[in-house]
Amino acid sequence: MATRALNSIKERMVAAALRVGRDPADVSLLAVSKGRTSEEVRELYDAGQRLFGENRPQGLRDRIAADLPEDIEWHFVGNVQRRAIKLIAPSIVLLHSFDRTRLVEPWAGLERPPPVLIEVNFAAEPQKHGFNPAEVRGAADLVVERGIPLRGLMIIPPRVDVAEDARGWFAGLRELGEAVRSDHPEATELSMGMTDDFEVAIEEGASIVRIGRAIFETTDREISEGSSED
């Protein structure tokens, strides 16, 4: 069941934090529920999970319309189209993917703009969104000047075959985060690390890890294996 996978991930998160002398309570787990059923979300909620992430406006709207507990904290982790801002913003507590300056004015124009994380594209990968590292401090200044709450940075690093190979990207975001915090002390969050590399990300300072596949694939595999026996 997904609950068993969730508990296993939490144990691994604790171990990763302790390996480098961090307080495990300083790292939050965001369960990325995109494409999953509301029943699966409810199962994780019943197991104690409160932070969930969606990557599509329609998916987020469907979650809000579903009969799910009101104390779930919804995060948005996907690319934001300007036309969807008014649909996304009222339902979330944090946007992880503030990825271009063109979002500043429409986001700042909201009555109560939710906090954001600036997405960084360290490797300048054309298929990914995000600011060049050299642009991040200026972007942070602009975000704050326009009254948008800035909470930190986010990265989706290049795909690697071995988790350890992502360490440099995570260390780079940590260092960039320290530079941003020198100007904006409230920008304390580092959203980095997913299914294949979250332990390395925690060792390098992640405060939020975004995990979907490792939570749900076990359930999918068990269902598949059970069906093959019928």
VOPAGU-2260 file (C-alpha; in pm, 1 decimal, decimal comma):
REM VOPAGU-2260
SITE   aa  ch    i         X         Y         Z
SITE  MET   A    0       0,0       0,0       0,0
SITE  ALA   A    1     101,2     362,1     -49,9
SITE  THR   A    2     103,0     409,8     326,8
SITE  ARG   A    3     380,5     155,1     365,2
SITE  ALA   A    4     585,7     327,6      95,5
SITE  LEU   A    5     523,3     664,6     260,3
SITE  ASN   A    6     651,6     539,3     592,9
SITE  SER   A    7     958,8     388,6     428,3
SITE  ILE   A    8    1040,8     719,6     259,7
SITE  LYS   A    9    1003,4     906,2     587,2
SITE  GLU   A   10    1245,8     665,4     752,2
SITE  ARG   A   11    1497,4     722,9     473,7
SITE  MET   A   12    1453,1    1098,6     507,5
SITE  VAL   A   13    1528,7    1081,3     878,3
SITE  ALA   A   14    1838,4     870,0     817,8
SITE  ALA   A   15    1967,3    1108,0     548,9
SITE  ALA   A   16    1924,6    1409,3     775,9
SITE  LEU   A   17    2095,8    1242,1    1069,2
SITE  ARG   A   18    2393,2    1139,5     853,3
SITE  VAL   A   19    2487,0    1505,0     815,6
SITE  GLY   A   20    2380,8    1623,3    1159,9
SITE  ARG   A   21    2054,8    1785,6    1052,0
SITE  ASP   A   22    1730,8    1786,1    1245,6
SITE  PRO   A   23    1490,6    1561,3    1048,2
SITE  ALA   A   24    1207,7    1795,1    1146,5
SITE  ASP   A   25    1365,0    2059,8     922,2
SITE  VAL   A   26    1280,8    1858,3     608,4
SITE  SER   A   27     925,2    1835,9     474,3
SITE  LEU   A   28     784,7    1574,1     241,4
SITE  LEU   A   29     565,5    1696,7     -43,1
SITE  ALA   A   30     363,5    1406,9    -184,2
SITE  VAL   A   31     322,7    1475,9    -555,7
SITE  SER   A   32     -22,4    1339,6    -628,0
SITE  LYS   A   33     -51,2    1425,3    -997,0
SITE  GLY   A   34    -246,5    1159,8   -1184,3
SITE  ARG   A   35    -346,5     974,6    -869,8
SITE  THR   A   36    -698,8     923,7    -738,2
SITE  SER   A   37    -856,0    1117,0    -454,3
SITE  GLU   A   38    -886,3     786,3    -269,2
SITE  GLU   A   39    -508,6     752,2    -279,2
SITE  VAL   A   40    -469,1    1106,5    -150,2
SITE  ARG   A   41    -711,5    1026,2     130,9
SITE  GLU   A   42    -512,6     715,3     224,3
SITE  LEU   A   43    -197,0     919,7     265,7
SITE  TYR   A   44    -386,7    1187,0     457,0
SITE  ASP   A   45    -514,5     921,5     696,3
SITE  ALA   A   46    -151,6     813,8     743,2
SITE  GLY   A   47     -58,3    1167,1     849,8
SITE  GLN   A   48      49,5    1330,1     522,3
SITE  ARG   A   49     -66,0    1691,2     484,4
SITE  LEU   A   50     146,7    1843,3     204,5
SITE  PHE   A   51      45,1    1751,2    -150,0
SITE  GLY   A   52     161,4    1883,2    -486,7
SITE  GLU   A   53      -8,0    1912,7    -824,3
SITE  ASN   A   54     145,3    2016,3   -1155,5
SITE  ARG   A   55    -157,9    2102,4   -1370,1
SITE  PRO   A   56    -425,0    2366,6   -1307,6
SITE  GLN   A   57    -707,5    2127,7   -1394,8
SITE  GLY   A   58    -566,1    1861,9   -1164,2
SITE  LEU   A   59    -547,9    2113,1    -882,8
SITE  ARG   A   60    -902,8    2232,1    -948,2
SITE  ASP   A   61   -1028,8    1873,8    -941,7
SITE  ARG   A   62    -856,6    1818,3    -605,6
SITE  ILE   A   63   -1015,8    2125,5    -454,6
SITE  ALA   A   64   -1357,6    2019,0    -585,1
SITE  ALA   A   65   -1318,5    1669,3    -441,2
SITE  ASP   A   66   -1437,3    1581,3     -93,2
SITE  LEU   A   67   -1094,0    1599,5      68,4
SITE  PRO   A   68   -1000,5    1740,5     411,0
SITE  GLU   A   69    -968,9    2117,0     426,0
SITE  ASP   A   70    -640,9    2112,5     618,3
SITE  ILE   A   71    -448,0    1965,5     324,6
SITE  GLU   A   72    -181,8    2212,6     212,0
SITE  TRP   A   73    -172,4    2224,2    -166,8
SITE  HIS   A   74     146,8    2318,7    -350,7
SITE  PHE   A   75     183,3    2379,5    -723,5
SITE  VAL   A   76     495,3    2234,1    -884,0
SITE  GLY   A   77     428,5    2266,4   -1258,2
SITE  ASN   A   78     482,3    2532,5   -1519,9
SITE  VAL   A   79     248,6    2827,5   -1468,1
SITE  GLN   A   80      67,7    2979,6   -1765,4
SITE  ARG   A   81     -38,0    3338,8   -1705,7
SITE  ARG   A   82    -396,8    3265,6   -1801,4
SITE  ALA   A   83    -417,0    3003,2   -1524,6
SITE  ILE   A   84    -281,9    3216,1   -1242,3
SITE  LYS   A   85    -622,7    3313,3   -1105,7
SITE  LEU   A   86    -723,9    2947,6   -1104,4
SITE  ILE   A   87    -409,7    2826,2    -927,2
SITE  ALA   A   88    -333,2    3097,8    -675,5
SITE  PRO   A   89    -638,8    3087,6    -445,8
SITE  SER   A   90    -592,6    2717,7    -374,7
SITE  ILE   A   91    -223,5    2689,3    -287,8
SITE  VAL   A   92       5,7    2771,4       0,1
SITE  LEU   A   93     325,2    2772,1    -208,9
SITE  LEU   A   94     426,6    2795,0    -574,4
SITE  HIS   A   95     748,0    2600,7    -639,2
SITE  SER   A   96     789,4    2702,3   -1003,1
SITE  PHE   A   97     818,2    3080,0   -1027,1
SITE  ASP   A   98    1031,9    3055,1   -1337,1
SITE  ARG   A   99    1032,3    3384,6   -1533,7
SITE  THR   A  100     999,2    3758,0   -1483,9
SITE  ARG   A  101     679,4    3771,3   -1690,9
SITE  LEU   A  102     499,9    3615,2   -1394,7
SITE  VAL   A  103     588,8    3899,9   -1160,2
SITE  GLU   A  104     320,9    4150,3   -1254,9
SITE  PRO   A  105      20,7    3914,6   -1277,9
SITE  TRP   A  106     124,4    3737,6    -957,0
SITE  ALA   A  107     182,2    4066,0    -776,4
SITE  GLY   A  108    -156,9    4184,0    -899,9
SITE  LEU   A  109    -340,2    3918,4    -702,8
SITE  GLU   A  110    -523,0    4037,3    -392,5
SITE  ARG   A  111    -318,2    3799,0    -178,0
SITE  PRO   A  112     -31,7    3652,3    -380,6
SITE  PRO   A  113      77,2    3316,4    -237,4
SITE  PRO   A  114     445,3    3272,8    -149,5
SITE  VAL   A  115     680,2    3154,0    -422,7
SITE  LEU   A  116    1003,3    2967,8    -476,6
SITE  ILE   A  117    1223,5    3085,2    -762,4
SITE  GLU   A  118    1298,7    2797,8    -998,9
SITE  VAL   A  119    1661,9    2776,1   -1107,2
SITE  ASN   A  120    1781,6    2610,9   -1428,6
SITE  PHE   A  121    2146,6    2551,0   -1340,8
SITE  ALA   A  122    2230,6    2351,4   -1650,9
SITE  ALA   A  123    2045,9    2585,0   -1892,0
SITE  GLU   A  124    1849,9    2287,4   -2024,2
SITE  PRO   A  125    1624,8    2415,8   -2304,9
SITE  GLN   A  126    1342,3    2173,7   -2222,2
SITE  LYS   A  127    1319,7    2305,5   -1865,4
SITE  HIS   A  128    1202,4    2633,5   -1721,4
SITE  GLY   A  129    1374,6    2851,4   -1465,2
SITE  PHE   A  130    1613,2    3138,9   -1414,4
SITE  ASN   A  131    1980,8    3127,6   -1497,1
SITE  PRO   A  132    2174,9    3126,8   -1167,2
SITE  ALA   A  133    2322,5    3466,8   -1249,1
SITE  GLU   A  134    1970,0    3610,8   -1271,8
SITE  VAL   A  135    1836,6    3474,1    -945,5
SITE  ARG   A  136    1939,4    3748,3    -702,1
SITE  GLY   A  137    1794,9    4013,8    -930,3
SITE  ALA   A  138    1477,2    3812,7    -970,6
SITE  ALA   A  139    1452,5    3776,5    -593,5
SITE  ASP   A  140    1485,7    4152,4    -550,4
SITE  LEU   A  141    1212,0    4213,5    -807,2
SITE  VAL   A  142     976,7    3959,7    -651,8
SITE  VAL   A  143    1013,0    4114,2    -307,2
SITE  GLU   A  144     989,9    4471,8    -436,4
SITE  ARG   A  145     655,0    4387,0    -595,7
SITE  GLY   A  146     517,1    4251,8    -268,4
SITE  ILE   A  147     532,6    3881,4    -350,2
SITE  PRO   A  148     634,7    3668,0     -49,7
SITE  LEU   A  149     961,8    3494,3    -136,0
SITE  ARG   A  150    1030,6    3169,1      46,6
SITE  GLY   A  151    1338,3    3032,8    -132,4
SITE  LEU   A  152    1454,9    2840,6    -437,7
SITE  MET   A  153    1368,9    2525,6    -632,6
SITE  ILE   A  154    1558,6    2306,5    -878,0
SITE  ILE   A  155    1492,2    2012,4   -1106,2
SITE  PRO   A  156    1848,8    1900,7   -1185,5
SITE  PRO   A  157    1956,0    1719,7   -1500,8
SITE  ARG   A  158    1871,4    1350,6   -1503,3
SITE  VAL   A  159    2153,9    1132,7   -1372,3
SITE  ASP   A  160    2205,8     757,6   -1360,7
SITE  VAL   A  161    2343,3     762,5   -1006,6
SITE  ALA   A  162    2195,4     980,8    -733,2
SITE  GLU   A  163    2538,2    1087,5    -613,7
SITE  ASP   A  164    2595,5    1257,7    -948,4
SITE  ALA   A  165    2323,5    1510,3    -861,2
SITE  ARG   A  166    2506,1    1627,9    -549,4
SITE  GLY   A  167    2681,2    1914,6    -726,9
SITE  TRP   A  168    2352,0    2061,0    -846,8
SITE  PHE   A  169    2204,4    2046,2    -496,9
SITE  ALA   A  170    2515,5    2197,5    -341,4
SITE  GLY   A  171    2499,6    2473,9    -599,4
SITE  LEU   A  172    2140,2    2555,3    -507,8
SITE  ARG   A  173    2229,8    2557,2    -138,6
SITE  GLU   A  174    2509,4    2806,5    -203,0
SITE  LEU   A  175    2285,0    3022,3    -418,7
SITE  GLY   A  176    2018,6    3007,9    -149,6
SITE  GLU   A  177    2269,5    3137,5     104,3
SITE  ALA   A  178    2344,4    3432,0    -124,6
SITE  VAL   A  179    1974,4    3511,5    -166,8
SITE  ARG   A  180    1917,9    3490,9     209,1
SITE  SER   A  181    2186,5    3752,4     267,0
SITE  ASP   A  182    1944,5    3999,2     107,3
SITE  HIS   A  183    1615,9    3827,4     193,5
SITE  PRO   A  184    1642,2    3636,2     522,3
SITE  GLU   A  185    1289,7    3500,3     486,5
SITE  ALA   A  186    1389,7    3296,8     177,4
SITE  THR   A  187    1486,6    2986,7     373,4
SITE  GLU   A  188    1333,9    2704,7     168,6
SITE  LEU   A  189    1520,5    2479,4     -73,5
SITE  SER   A  190    1283,8    2257,5    -272,5
SITE  MET   A  191    1506,8    1991,3    -424,1
SITE  GLY   A  192    1520,0    1616,3    -449,2
SITE  MET   A  193    1275,3    1367,7    -594,8
SITE  THR   A  194    1228,8     989,5    -598,0
SITE  ASP   A  195    1572,8     898,2    -730,5
SITE  ASP   A  196    1788,0    1147,0    -540,6
SITE  PHE   A  197    1604,8    1287,5    -238,1
SITE  GLU   A  198    1850,5    1146,7      15,7
SITE  VAL   A  199    2143,3    1326,8    -148,5
SITE  ALA   A  200    1933,0    1643,4    -165,8
SITE  ILE   A  201    1863,5    1623,3     207,4
SITE  GLU   A  202    2232,7    1577,5     278,1
SITE  GLU   A  203    2294,5    1898,7      81,1
SITE  GLY   A  204    2033,8    2104,4     261,9
SITE  ALA   A  205    1691,2    2039,7     108,1
SITE  SER   A  206    1404,6    2166,0     321,8
SITE  ILE   A  207    1134,3    2020,2      94,6
SITE  VAL   A  208    1158,8    1702,0    -111,6
SITE  ARG   A  209     900,5    1637,8    -384,2
SITE  ILE   A  210     817,5    1268,2    -415,0
SITE  GLY   A  211     547,4    1093,2    -613,6
SITE  ARG   A  212     672,4     782,1    -788,6
SITE  ALA   A  213     840,8     627,4    -484,5
SITE  ILE   A  214     516,8     659,2    -290,0
SITE  PHE   A  215     280,5     524,6    -552,0
SITE  GLU   A  216     480,1     286,8    -772,0
SITE  THR   A  217     489,5      20,4    -499,8
SITE  THR   A  218     111,0      15,3    -496,1
SITE  ASP   A  219      98,3      -2,6    -875,8
SITE  ARG   A  220     345,8    -290,4    -878,6
SITE  GLU   A  221     154,0    -483,8    -614,0
SITE  ILE   A  222    -169,4    -442,2    -808,7
SITE  SER   A  223      -0,4    -554,1   -1130,1
SITE  GLU   A  224     156,7    -856,9    -967,9
SITE  GLY   A  225    -169,7    -949,6    -801,3
SITE  SER   A  226    -358,0    -928,2   -1131,0
SITE  SER   A  227    -109,2   -1158,6   -1301,5
SITE  GLU   A  228    -191,5   -1426,9   -1048,4
SITE  ASP   A  229    -567,7   -1417,4   -1109,3
